[in-house]
Amino acid sequence: MAIAVALSCGGAVAQETKDGANSLEEIVVTGTSSSTRTKLESSVAITTMDAEALAREDAFSTADILEVVPGLWVEDSGGEISNNVAPRGLGGGAAFRFISIQEDGLPVSYDNDHVDTQQRQDITISRMEAIRGGTAGILTTNGPGSIVNFITRKGTEDPEGSLRFTVSDYGTRRTDLFYGAPVDDDGKWLLGIGGYYRTSDGIRDVGFTADRGGQLRASLTRKLDDGELTFTVKNINDHNTFYLPIPVNNPDSDPSSIPGIDASSGTLLGIGTSRITHRTPEGVGQTNMEDGYHTKLNSFGVNFRKEIDSNWSLDIAARQTTWHLNANGIFPWGLQDGAERLQEADVQAAVAAFGGASAAYRYTDSGVLVSDINNLNGNGLTTLGVAIDRDRRTEEFMSNIRLNHETDNNSLAFGVLFADKVLNGYNTKSSFILSDVKHNADLLDIVILDAAGEEVGTYTDNGVYSYGIWLDDATGDVKSTSLYINDEFQVNDKLRIDAGTRYEVAEFNASTGNTARQTLEGGNDNVWVNDTANWFDGSYSHRSREYKEWSFTAGANYKITDRFAVYGRWASSYQTTGVGSYGGLVEPVADLTFSEFGTRYFGDNVTVSLVLFNTVFENLGFGARNQATGLTEQITIETDTTGVEFEGEWNVADAFTIAFSGVFQDSEVLGIPAGDVNEAFNGNMVQRTPDTQVRLINTFHSPVGDFFLTAHYLSKRFADLGNTVELDAYHTLDLGWRYQVNDAITVQVKGTNLNNAIGLTEGNPRAGFVEGDDGVGGFFYARPINGRAFQATFQYDF
C-alpha cells in the first residue's frame, strides 16, 4: 500500500512557547499513568494548546479547534454545532465517533452523541491536550482514535479575572467572563466562575437571529494538606442554526455558485421556511427554525485527589449530566427541474382527480402564482427537503476511580470507569417540504388549475409534500463498567516502556415504537397530500445486547539524546454503538487496530514531531439511502489507512516563526464480501476524507503585535463510498493581528478564508451510496465551508 504523508494544521506547538525550545519538555496529563511524563518521553502522538494559543485560534466551534490536531479530518461547515470530526482515515460524516471529548479528564458523554452541543469553547478553558490512539483505548471509553481533553480554569489563591468582548461582520455580539478568587480568609476554598453569552445573525444569514444563548460554569475547590477537592457545575442554554448542503456547480473541478444562491454565504434556510407544521394522528407538531438546535444542559461534578503516602494516590472523578436537545432542521433531499416536475405522473394524476387542466406553483406565504417556472430564481429549480422536529432527552452518570502508584522508575494506574446513560426520549416528527432554490428559500405549493386558471385543488399542503417521513419514538439505556490497568516503566535513562489493557462490560436496552398506517388529523378534501401515514400504534419492540470487549496497547520510547527521541506503539480497541443509536444494537462492535512509529526533536530553533501510522477499522457499519428502494440500508466495511503526520515550528529569526502540521495518507475500503451489491466499492478511497492536509502558520513578531498568516490545503475527496462524485481540492488563507497593549489588555483581529474559497466538505449524504441522481443540470448538493469573515476581540485581564 502506498504511504501518504500527513500535514495537518499546526500552530499548537508554535504557540505554546515563543521560541519553541521547550515545547516538548512540557508535562502532559492526558492519556498517561504518570504525573511527570513529558512530550519527549511519551510513546503516543500528542498535540497541546495553552490558553494563549486557544485565544489566538479564536475557534468558531469545538470542531473548529480540532483542526490543529494532525490526522483529524474536521467538517465544521455545519455552524457551531453538529459537526463531524474523523480520526486517522475514518470516513467523514462520523460525528465524533472514536473520539472521546473530555472535560478535566472525564468524558463529556459515554457515546459522544452530539457532543459538540455539550462541550462549548469559551474563556473558562485553560488548556487542550489531544492524544491520538495508543492509551486512548485504555484510559477512556469509546475514544480509541483520540482523547481530546479540555482542562478548565479553577479558582485562584490571588483574585484574578478575564473579560473578553467579540464582534464579527456577521452580527456577533459576545461576552466571555472568568473570575477566580478565594472565598475564605485562609485561602483554602477557591471559587472560579465564568462563561459566555452571545447573539449572532449567523455566518450564513438566515434572516433571523441564528445563534443566541450561552454557558455558565463554576467550580469550588478545597485545598487539602494531602490533595484537593473540587465541585463543578455547568449550565448551557443555547440556540444554534444547523447549516446543511446547498446546490453548487462543478463539485469536482472549480466549484462555483449557481444562480440564486452564493456558495460562500448563501443558505436555503430563511423566514419563508422557518415554520413547518406537521400533521400527525395525535394533532400537529412544528419545526421552528428560529429555535434551531436548542441545547439545555445541567451538569454537576466532583474531582477528588488524595496523596495516600509518598508513592500511592487516589483520584476520583464523577459527573451527573441532564441533557435536552430539541433539534429543528431542514435536510436537503434532491433537486428537481421545476417545469418537468409538474409533468410527472403523480402530479398529473392529481390534475385528473380534481378535474383540472394543469398544475402550477404558488408561493405558500403570499399566494402568488409562479409565472415563469423555467427562469425561477435564474435556475428553474425546486427542491425537496425533510423538515424535522427531533427531541432527545438523556440523563448520564460518569465516574472514574483510579489508584496510582509512582516510584522513580515506574508509574502504575489501575481503576474502574463507570457509565450509566438513560435515553428518556427520542422522538421525531418530520415531513417532506417543497421550496424554490435561492438564498432564503420560500415554500411552494403545487396547485391544480382549471381551464380558466382558477384553483380547484392542491397537491401539497402549505408547502408540505408528504407527512411522516422520518419517525422515531424510542427510549433506552446503557450501563458500562470498565476495569483498566496501565503501567509505564523507566528501564534506564534512555528507554521507557508501557503497556495497558481494559475490559468493558456494557449492557444496552432499547424500546422502539411499532407503527401502523393511521389517519392524520386536519385533513382537507381539496389537498392531494397523504391523509394517512405510519404512526406509533402504542406497542413497543424491545431489544437488548451485552458487550464484553478487551482493549490492549503497548509502547516504548527511547531518548537518543536529551533533545531527540523515537517511539513505537501498537493498540487494539473498539467502539460500541451509542444509546442514541438505539436501532444500531443489531450492529457489530466496530474494531480499531493501529500501529505507529514516531520521532520527536527539539533544538534551539526547531521543534518537530513525525509519526508514521497504520490504522485498520473493521466491522465499520454505516447507513445511507439506497437509491433503488429509497430506504436506508446498513452495510459493514473495513478501511485500511497508512500515513505520515507531523507538526512543529521553526524560529527562522527573532521576528519570524513558521508553525506547521499535517497528514499525507492513503486510505482504502476493504471487506465487502463477494456477491454483495456493493462489492465494487472494495479498493475505493474512504468517503469524504482527504488524503492530504497541510496547515502552515507564519507569524511575524513586531513591536506593534504579532501578524500571522495561516494557509490550509486539503486534497480532493469523494462524496460517496462509490467514489462517483469527486469534491475538488481547495485551500484557504487566514490573516490575523494580535497585540498585547500592556499586561492587562490584548486586542486581536482575524479574517478567515480571505480568498473566499468554495471548499466542499460533503455531498448530500441523504442521496445514497452512489450519488448519481442528486444533480440536475450539472448542479449538485454539497456543503461548502464558510466564506470570508472577520472577527475582532478585546480582552482585559485583571
C-alpha positions, 0 to 999 in steps of 0.5 A: 500500500502506498504511504501518504504523508500527513500535514495537518494544521499546526500552530499548537506547538508554535504557540505554546512557547515563543521560541519553541525550545521547550515545547516538548519538555512540557508535562502532559496529563492526558492519556498517561499513568504518570504525573511527570511524563513529558512530550519527549518521553511519551510513546503516543502522538500528542498535540497541546494548546495553552490558553494563549494559543486557544485565544489566538485560534479564536475557534468558531466551534469545538470542531473548529479547534480540532483542526490543529490536531494532525490526522483529524479530518474536521467538517465544521461547515455545519455552524457551531454545532453538529459537526463531524470530526474523523480520526486517522482515515475514518470516513467523514460524516462520523460525528465524533465517533472514536473520539472521546471529548473530555472535560478535566479528564472525564468524558463529556458523554459515554457515546459522544452523541452530539457532543459538540452541543455539550462541550462549548469553547469559551474563556473558562478553558485553560488548556487542550491536550489531544492524544491520538490512539495508543492509551486512548483505548485504555484510559477512556471509553469509546475514544480509541482514535483520540482523547481530546481533553479540555482542562478548565480554569479553577479558582485562584489563591490571588483574585484574578479575572478575564473579560473578553468582548467579540464582534464579527461582520456577521452580527456577533455580539459576545461576552466571555467572563472568568473570575477566580478568587478565594472565598475564605480568609485562609485561602483554602476554598477557591471559587472560579466562575465564568462563561459566555453569552452571545447573539449572532445573525449567523455566518450564513444569514438566515434572516433571523437571529441564528445563534443566541444563548450561552454557558455558565460554569463554576467550580469550588475547590478545597485545598487539602494538606494531602490533595484537593477537592473540587465541585463543578457545575455547568449550565448551557442554554443555547440556540444554534442554526444547523447549516446543511448542503446547498446546490453548487456547480462543478463539485469536482473541478472549480466549484462555483455558485449557481444562480440564486444562491452564493456558495460562500454565504448563501443558505436555503434556510430563511423566514419563508421556511422557518415554520413547518407544521406537521400533521400527525394522528395525535394533532400537529407538531412544528419545526421552528427554525428560529429555535434551531438546535436548542441545547439545555444542559445541567451538569454537576461534578466532583474531582477528588485527589488524595496523596495516600503516602509518598508513592500511592494516590487516589483520584476520583472523578464523577459527573451527573449530566441532564441533557435536552436537545430539541433539534429543528432542521431542514435536510436537503433531499434532491433537486428537481427541474421545476417545469418537468416536475409538474409533468410527472405522473403523480402530479398529473394524476392529481390534475385528473382527480380534481378535474383540472387542466394543469398544475402550477406553483404558488408561493405558500406565504403570499399566494402568488402564482409562479409565472415563469417556472423555467427562469425561477430564481435564474435556475428553474429549480425546486427542491425537496427537503425533510423538515424535522422536529427531533427531541432527545432527552438523556440523563448520564452518570460518569465516574472514574476511580483510579489508584496510582502508584509512582516510584522513580522508575515506574508509574502504575494506574489501575481503576474502574470507569463507570457509565450509566446513560438513560435515553428518556426520549427520542422522538421525531416528527418530520415531513417532506417540504417543497421550496424554490432554490435561492438564498432564503428559500420560500415554500411552494405549493403545487396547485391544480388549475382549471381551464380558466386558471382558477384553483380547484385543488392542491397537491401539497399542503402549505408547502408540505409534500408528504407527512411522516417521513422520518419517525422515531419514538424510542427510549433506552439505556446503557450501563458500562463498567470498565476495569483498566490497568496501565503501567509505564516503566523507566528501564534506564535513562534512555528507554521507557516502556508501557503497556495497558489493557481494559475490559468493558462490560456494557449492557444496552436496552432499547424500546422502539415504537411499532407503527401502523398506517393511521389517519392524520388529523386536519385533513382537507378534501381539496389537498392531494397530500397523504391523509394517512401515514405510519404512526406509533400504534402504542406497542413497543419492540424491545431489544437488548445486547451485552458487550464484553470487549478487551482493549490492549496497547503497548509502547516504548520510547527511547531518548537518543539524546536529551533533545531527540527521541523515537517511539513505537506503539501498537493498540487494539480497541473498539467502539460500541454503538451509542444509546442514541443509536438505539436501532444500531444494537443489531450492529457489530462492535466496530474494531480499531487496530493501529500501529505507529512509529514516531520521532520527536526533536527539539533544538534551539530553533526547531521543534518537530514531531513525525509519526508514521501510522497504520490504522485498520477499522473493521466491522465499520457499519454505516447507513445511507439511502439506497437509491433503488428502494429509497430506504436506508440500508446498513452495510459493514466495511473495513478501511485500511489507512497508512500515513505520515503526520507531523507538526512543529515550528521553526524560529527562522529569526527573532521576528519570524516563526513558521508553525506547521502540521499535517497528514499525507495518507492513503486510505482504502475500503476493504471487506465487502464480501463477494456477491454483495451489491456493493462489492465494487466499492472494495479498493475505493478511497474512504468517503469524504476524507482527504488524503492530504492536509497541510496547515502552515502558520507564519507569524511575524513578531513586531513591536506593534503585535504579532501578524500571522498568516495561516494557509490550509490545503486539503486534497480532493475527496469523494462524496460517496463510498462509490467514489462517483462524485469527486469534491475538488481540492481547495485551500484557504488563507487566514490573516490575523493581528494580535497585540498585547497593549500592556499586561492587562489588555490584548486586542486581536483581529482575524479574517478567515478564508480571505480568498473566499474559497468554495471548499466542499466538505460533503455531498448530500449524504441523504442521496445514497451510496452512489450519488448519481441522481442528486444533480440536475443540470450539472448542479449538485448538493454539497456543503461548502465551508464558510466564506470570508469573515472577520472577527475582532476581540478585546480582552482585559485581564485583571 
